[in-house]
Amino acid sequence: MVGLKNGCVERCPGCSHRSLSMQESHAQKEGWIKKQLKAWQEKVEFIRSVKESRRWGYRRKILLKTEFNNNHWEFGMIRRDEFIAIPQCPVHAAITRKLILLLTSALPPFQVFPLAYLSQSNALVTLVLKTKQMPAVNWMTDDFIKELQSIGIKGLSLHLNPSAGRRMFAKNGWYQLWGDDHAYNDSGLMYGRTSFSQLIHELHCQSLDEAEMFLEPEPDDCVVDLYCGIGSSLIRWSKRGARIIGVETGGEAVHCARINAPQAEVLRGTCRHRLPQLQQWIDNVHQPQKKKLLYVNPPRTGIEPEVLKWITEEMKPHRLAYLSCSMGTLRRDMEMLVSKGFIIRRVIPYDFFPQTHHVECLTLADSIR
């Protein structure tokens, strides 16, 4: 067991493994995976992680609740209706901790600036206000902008959403206060203000390396990439000369994916609603002597039942790589895949969320042919 890191608030529910050593945390996560995936526990490999010093200060994507208390803005989380301020959370990157301090000192009081949430996506920041009226922004001084630039922020937006709550963002109500509404990550890929991205870039690249080596896309192979995000995986298959189609729900992510991977066709919508277009695309471009390959990275709900049925009964890929953030839905989907003739070759865990109980797994499988 280890002590709490400086800046950590004990009541905060965010990091359930913060008092464990790296070895203790990994042992718990590996044990959980093998328990959940009991039928394939011999396929589960050791957990991939960054070195100890990189397990803190890695979070550059946040969504924090705000409260104005005693003439002072606070940023934190809600636990059982209790607000917990976490201004110096050690899991947050330095850019985030500096941003919070800057906003604390600069923002006007709640009466004139009804801030509800702070959203940060790497270098892009959004202030979510629970109102439909545009407030005064005279606090946006030249000195404030210089401070933003000095800590690495590239854009600041306001989002006016009087219904902000469980659904954070609305379609309208976006205002760019300063800078850009898109930026570029460590791989040179464009992302937006609400784009999803894995928190530890190095580990995500490792998982894509493994998926690429297993799928081995060759020129003119067909690759279907479901829940493709901003195109981090699409660009991998593109460089191999494969024919590619992706599906993503968010309009901002689709826009970025089409720019990041211009060789790929990217459809917007839920995967189950795009099955007819996916099947038509395969019918049009697939050559009998070439492989059909699948990469999926779904949300915690896993692959939609209609999509899984299509994968196993119609698409029938030669090989698939499945990156999952939920062992429960992964087990369910693996059971279906195995029942339809797929063989699980490897399960590789990744510690994308150090100090927490969360863990993700890359499952590699092929079909019996």
Buried (B, 14 or more C-beta within 10 A) or exposed (E): EEEEBEBBBEEBEBBEBBBBEBEEBBEBBBEBBBEBBEEBBEBBBEBBBBEEEEBBBBBBBBBBBBBBEEEEBBBBBEEEEEBBBBBBBBBBBEBBBBBBBBBBEBBBEBEEBBBBBBBBBBBBBBBBBBBEEEBEBEBBEEEBBEBBEEBBBBBBBBBBBBEBEEEBBBEEBBBEBBBBBBBBBEBEBBBBBBBBBBBBBEBBBBBBEBBBEBBEBEEBBBBBBBBBBBBBBBBBBBEBEBBBBBBBBBEBBBBBBBBBBEEBBBBBEBBBBBBEBBBEBBEEBBEEEBBBBBBBBBEEEBBBEEBBBBBBEEBBBBBBBBBBBBBEBBBBBBEBBBEBEBEBEBBBBBBBBBBBEBBBBBBBBBBEE
